[in-house]
Each structure stands twice: as structure tokens, then as C-alpha cells.
Amino acid sequence: MTMQNNRRNTFDDFYSTLLEEEPQTAYMGAVGRQGFGGTAPMQQRAQDYWSGRYSNIYNQYLGKRAQEISQRKDPSQWSTFGDFLSTVPFTQRYAQLSPYQRGVTTSRYAPSTRHIYF
């Protein structure tokens, strides 16, 4: 054993394994790194939207993992959740949503009308 191996501690692989051990941490980090563009409130709405979609994205990853298993890929070649997140087009998917789905309404400019029947 070399001197280098003696200096290793439990935190040497901390950052590389943390994101695989805690997939929600990896997901929130990926959402936080996205540059959604627009004004600060628009960026916040986009991050809020994606923050609530963790389970959907993780289920898509599990589906991809199932495909890899069914193809009998070598386990060392399986994609990690971090790799999967790097292929998710967050900005493009968010832009394709309707204004209502993105939380944008015109009610501030066109208030709803009241119908009064006599």
C-alpha cells in the first residue's frame, strides 16, 4: 500500500457519489443551474415549476434504466441520474408549455366579469 492510499478518507469521493446517493439533490442542482432567461419573476416561476416535477423526471430516468437492463447492457455502462439530467432540455420543455401551465395569467389586465341577473 502506498502512502497516497493511506491519506484517503471517507470524503474523497463525497461529491462524486453524493449526487447518485441523493438523486433529489442532483435534480435540484440541475434545475438551479438552468438559465431560463427573462425577468427574475419569470426565472423564479420556471424554477418553481421544475422543482415540483422531480418525481416525473426521476420516473423517466427509471424507465431509461429499465431499457438498459432489458438490453442486457453491462452494468458499468448504465447511465447515471446525473448523466440523464444533462440530456433533459428543461428550458425547451418549459417554453413549450401554455401560459396557463407556466403560471402566467392575464387576469391582472383583464379581470373576470361578474354577471348580475335581475
Backbone as CSV, one residue per row, in Angstrom:
resi,resn,N_x,N_y,N_z,CA_x,CA_y,CA_z,C_x,C_y,C_z
1,MET,0.835,-1.169,0.000,0.000,0.000,0.000,0.888,1.245,0.000
2,THR,0.554,2.183,-0.830,1.379,3.381,-0.919,0.912,4.412,0.090
3,MET,1.737,5.415,0.238,1.415,6.497,1.168,0.155,7.232,0.710
4,GLN,-0.028,7.330,-0.603,-1.205,8.004,-1.143,-2.492,7.325,-0.667
5,ASN,-2.532,6.005,-0.665,-3.727,5.285,-0.232,-3.993,5.479,1.247
6,ASN,-2.952,5.669,2.037,-3.140,5.873,3.472,-3.778,7.220,3.779
7,ARG,-3.651,8.160,2.879,-4.190,9.507,3.117,-5.643,9.641,2.685
8,ARG,-6.203,8.631,2.137,-7.604,8.698,1.700,-8.516,8.718,2.924
9,ASN,-9.593,9.466,2.815,-10.578,9.463,3.895,-11.966,9.260,3.300
10,THR,-12.947,9.233,4.150,-14.305,8.930,3.690,-14.886,10.014,2.797
11,PHE,-14.295,11.215,2.794,-14.843,12.305,1.990,-14.168,12.452,0.629
12,ASP,-13.224,11.584,0.290,-12.558,11.695,-1.001,-13.529,11.576,-2.163
13,ASP,-14.491,10.702,-2.084,-15.462,10.525,-3.158,-16.809,11.140,-2.805
14,PHE,-16.817,12.005,-1.830,-18.063,12.577,-1.323,-18.875,13.238,-2.425
15,TYR,-18.267,14.162,-3.156,-19.017,14.907,-4.162,-19.404,14.048,-5.352
16,SER,-18.558,13.123,-5.720,-18.886,12.288,-6.882,-19.989,11.290,-6.576
17,THR,-20.110,10.854,-5.344,-21.151,9.872,-5.021,-22.401,10.496,-4.410
18,LEU,-22.293,11.688,-3.877,-23.447,12.324,-3.236,-24.619,12.445,-4.196
19,LEU,-24.342,12.854,-5.413,-25.429,13.086,-6.363,-26.095,11.797,-6.807
20,GLU,-25.384,10.683,-6.740,-26.009,9.406,-7.074,-26.716,8.805,-5.868
21,GLU,-26.213,9.085,-4.683,-26.861,8.579,-3.473,-28.125,9.373,-3.145
22,GLU,-28.129,10.635,-3.484,-29.269,11.517,-3.235,-29.730,12.105,-4.560
23,PRO,-30.527,11.383,-5.339,-30.913,11.877,-6.665,-31.690,13.190,-6.635
24,GLN,-32.410,13.448,-5.561,-33.149,14.707,-5.492,-32.187,15.893,-5.402
25,THR,-31.042,15.696,-4.748,-30.032,16.745,-4.688,-29.483,17.022,-6.080
26,ALA,-29.213,15.971,-6.834,-28.731,16.135,-8.208,-29.766,16.866,-9.052
27,TYR,-31.032,16.518,-8.877,-32.102,17.138,-9.654,-32.230,18.624,-9.332
28,MET,-32.275,18.958,-8.050,-32.420,20.366,-7.677,-31.208,21.178,-8.126
29,GLY,-30.037,20.571,-8.102,-28.847,21.255,-8.603,-28.943,21.519,-10.096
30,ALA,-29.464,20.548,-10.845,-29.617,20.722,-12.294,-30.640,21.812,-12.604
31,VAL,-31.720,21.853,-11.853,-32.737,22.892,-12.060,-32.159,24.258,-11.705
32,GLY,-31.402,24.325,-10.633,-30.803,25.594,-10.214,-29.778,26.130,-11.199
33,ARG,-29.125,25.250,-11.934,-28.114,25.678,-12.908,-28.707,26.138,-14.230
34,GLN,-29.980,25.890,-14.444,-30.604,26.249,-15.717,-30.723,27.757,-15.838
35,GLY,-30.438,28.255,-17.018,-30.637,29.672,-17.308,-31.913,29.825,-18.105
36,PHE,-33.013,30.081,-17.431,-34.303,30.122,-18.108,-34.532,31.423,-18.864
37,GLY,-33.736,32.420,-18.606,-33.892,33.686,-19.308,-35.089,34.468,-18.806
38,GLY,-35.240,35.666,-19.327,-36.362,36.509,-18.935,-36.080,37.269,-17.644
39,THR,-37.135,37.838,-17.095,-37.005,38.617,-15.871,-36.883,37.692,-14.665
40,ALA,-36.521,38.253,-13.550,-36.355,37.460,-12.323,-37.641,36.717,-11.933
41,PRO,-38.822,37.357,-11.994,-40.035,36.601,-11.665,-40.292,35.445,-12.624
42,MET,-39.965,35.633,-13.908,-40.166,34.564,-14.879,-39.209,33.407,-14.598
43,GLN,-37.963,33.726,-14.252,-36.996,32.688,-13.922,-37.431,31.920,-12.678
44,GLN,-37.948,32.649,-11.696,-38.410,32.007,-10.466,-39.587,31.082,-10.728
45,ARG,-40.524,31.512,-11.598,-41.660,30.656,-11.954,-41.180,29.370,-12.614
46,ALA,-40.185,29.493,-13.488,-39.659,28.306,-14.179,-39.000,27.363,-13.177
47,GLN,-38.217,27.903,-12.259,-37.583,27.048,-11.257,-38.617,26.420,-10.331
48,ASP,-39.638,27.177,-9.968,-40.704,26.622,-9.131,-41.445,25.500,-9.864
49,TYR,-41.695,25.703,-11.154,-42.376,24.681,-11.942,-41.555,23.393,-11.931
50,TRP,-40.261,23.481,-12.250,-39.419,22.293,-12.342,-39.124,21.688,-10.981
51,SER,-39.139,22.477,-9.933,-38.905,21.930,-8.593,-39.995,20.942,-8.208
52,GLY,-41.175,21.155,-8.704,-42.284,20.262,-8.401,-42.401,19.074,-9.335
53,ARG,-41.483,18.920,-10.268,-41.560,17.852,-11.262,-40.501,16.775,-11.065
54,TYR,-39.896,16.726,-9.896,-38.831,15.758,-9.636,-39.283,14.323,-9.898
55,SER,-40.435,13.943,-9.367,-40.866,12.548,-9.498,-41.096,12.165,-10.957
56,ASN,-41.604,13.089,-11.768,-41.817,12.795,-13.190,-40.485,12.535,-13.895
57,ILE,-39.510,13.383,-13.657,-38.202,13.246,-14.299,-37.503,11.983,-13.794
58,TYR,-37.594,11.724,-12.498,-36.939,10.531,-11.955,-37.579,9.260,-12.516
59,ASN,-38.885,9.267,-12.698,-39.561,8.115,-13.299,-39.122,7.908,-14.752
60,GLN,-38.887,8.990,-15.477,-38.364,8.865,-16.838,-36.973,8.222,-16.813
61,TYR,-36.155,8.618,-15.845,-34.827,8.015,-15.700,-34.945,6.523,-15.394
62,LEU,-35.855,6.158,-14.498,-36.038,4.745,-14.180,-36.493,3.956,-15.410
63,GLY,-37.294,4.572,-16.255,-37.700,3.938,-17.498,-36.510,3.698,-18.419
64,LYS,-35.619,4.686,-18.477,-34.415,4.516,-19.286,-33.529,3.420,-18.708
65,ARG,-33.422,3.376,-17.396,-32.620,2.338,-16.739,-33.211,0.953,-17.037
66,ALA,-34.535,0.849,-17.028,-35.180,-0.431,-17.344,-34.870,-0.863,-18.775
67,GLN,-34.823,0.098,-19.705,-34.455,-0.234,-21.080,-33.025,-0.768,-21.140
68,GLU,-32.136,-0.133,-20.409,-30.740,-0.582,-20.400,-30.618,-1.989,-19.833
69,ILE,-31.400,-2.276,-18.811,-31.373,-3.606,-18.206,-31.950,-4.635,-19.179
70,SER,-33.054,-4.290,-19.831,-33.671,-5.238,-20.760,-32.790,-5.487,-21.987
71,GLN,-31.933,-4.543,-22.316,-30.998,-4.722,-23.426,-29.749,-5.492,-22.987
72,ARG,-29.742,-5.865,-21.716,-28.628,-6.608,-21.123,-27.293,-5.881,-21.282
73,LYS,-27.355,-4.563,-21.079,-26.134,-3.770,-21.109,-25.275,-4.114,-19.902
74,ASP,-23.996,-3.941,-20.056,-23.063,-4.131,-18.956,-23.392,-3.095,-17.871
75,PRO,-23.554,-3.511,-16.617,-23.911,-2.549,-15.557,-22.942,-1.373,-15.436
76,SER,-21.699,-1.558,-15.809,-20.759,-0.440,-15.741,-21.055,0.605,-16.816
77,GLN,-21.881,0.256,-17.802,-22.241,1.167,-18.880,-23.594,1.844,-18.667
78,TRP,-24.286,1.502,-17.588,-25.579,2.124,-17.313,-25.391,3.615,-17.084
79,SER,-26.353,4.383,-17.531,-26.280,5.826,-17.319,-26.624,6.151,-15.867
80,THR,-26.007,7.190,-15.378,-26.305,7.647,-14.022,-27.405,8.701,-14.105
81,PHE,-27.975,9.020,-12.976,-29.025,10.031,-12.955,-28.455,11.381,-13.377
82,GLY,-27.229,11.673,-12.965,-26.582,12.919,-13.376,-26.407,12.998,-14.883
83,ASP,-26.021,11.885,-15.500,-25.892,11.846,-16.961,-27.251,12.081,-17.618
84,PHE,-28.276,11.450,-17.060,-29.622,11.607,-17.603,-30.080,13.057,-17.517
85,LEU,-29.803,13.713,-16.386,-30.229,15.102,-16.207,-29.566,16.031,-17.214
86,SER,-28.343,15.695,-17.621,-27.652,16.564,-18.578,-28.294,16.494,-19.963
87,THR,-29.145,15.506,-20.203,-29.812,15.395,-21.501,-31.242,15.931,-21.488
88,VAL,-31.748,16.309,-20.327,-33.121,16.817,-20.227,-33.147,18.283,-20.656
89,PRO,-33.926,18.623,-21.691,-33.997,20.020,-22.149,-34.999,20.834,-21.323
90,PHE,-34.630,21.192,-20.106,-35.543,21.899,-19.206,-36.106,23.167,-19.850
91,THR,-35.242,24.001,-20.403,-35.676,25.277,-20.964,-36.621,25.074,-22.129
92,GLN,-36.299,24.148,-23.015,-37.143,23.889,-24.182,-38.514,23.360,-23.755
93,ARG,-38.537,22.436,-22.822,-39.821,21.888,-22.363,-40.665,22.964,-21.691
94,TYR,-40.023,23.829,-20.908,-40.764,24.883,-20.222,-41.342,25.871,-21.239
95,ALA,-40.587,26.181,-22.277,-41.052,27.126,-23.291,-42.246,26.577,-24.064
96,GLN,-42.374,25.265,-24.154,-43.471,24.654,-24.899,-44.778,24.599,-24.101
97,LEU,-44.722,24.917,-22.828,-45.936,24.905,-22.012,-46.828,26.085,-22.373
98,SER,-48.106,25.918,-22.140,-49.031,27.034,-22.356,-48.805,28.072,-21.258
99,PRO,-49.196,29.318,-21.498,-49.026,30.336,-20.461,-49.701,29.946,-19.140
100,TYR,-50.869,29.312,-19.240,-51.574,28.885,-18.025,-50.746,27.869,-17.244
101,GLN,-50.131,26.898,-17.955,-49.313,25.894,-17.286,-48.069,26.511,-16.649
102,ARG,-47.587,27.587,-17.229,-46.409,28.268,-16.674,-46.767,29.213,-15.544
103,GLY,-48.054,29.380,-15.277,-48.474,30.247,-14.188,-48.640,31.693,-14.596
104,VAL,-48.712,31.938,-15.899,-48.874,33.297,-16.400,-50.337,33.485,-16.754
105,THR,-50.961,34.485,-16.173,-52.360,34.762,-16.477,-52.518,36.222,-16.863
106,THR,-53.602,36.506,-17.525,-53.894,37.887,-17.907,-54.939,38.495,-16.986
107,SER,-55.276,37.824,-15.908,-56.347,38.313,-15.041,-56.022,39.680,-14.452
108,ARG,-54.768,39.989,-14.327,-54.381,41.289,-13.793,-54.764,42.400,-14.767
109,TYR,-54.719,42.093,-16.050,-55.019,43.098,-17.066,-56.453,42.989,-17.570
110,ALA,-57.028,41.822,-17.490,-58.396,41.612,-17.931,-59.134,40.862,-16.829
111,PRO,-59.606,41.606,-15.822,-60.264,40.939,-14.712,-61.533,40.227,-15.154
112,SER,-61.866,39.192,-14.421,-63.080,38.457,-14.766,-64.298,39.350,-14.530
113,THR,-65.302,39.126,-15.326,-66.515,39.947,-15.186,-67.519,39.233,-14.319
114,ARG,-68.345,40.007,-13.707,-69.415,39.447,-12.882,-70.710,39.592,-13.634
115,HIS,-71.501,38.569,-13.588,-72.817,38.619,-14.214,-73.840,38.775,-13.109
116,ILE,-74.596,39.841,-13.178,-75.639,40.089,-12.218,-76.976,39.973,-12.946
117,TYR,-77.783,39.065,-12.486,-79.086,38.856,-13.115,-80.161,39.418,-12.196
118,PHE,-81.046,40.217,-12.777,-82.141,40.812,-12.002,-83.431,40.121,-12.293
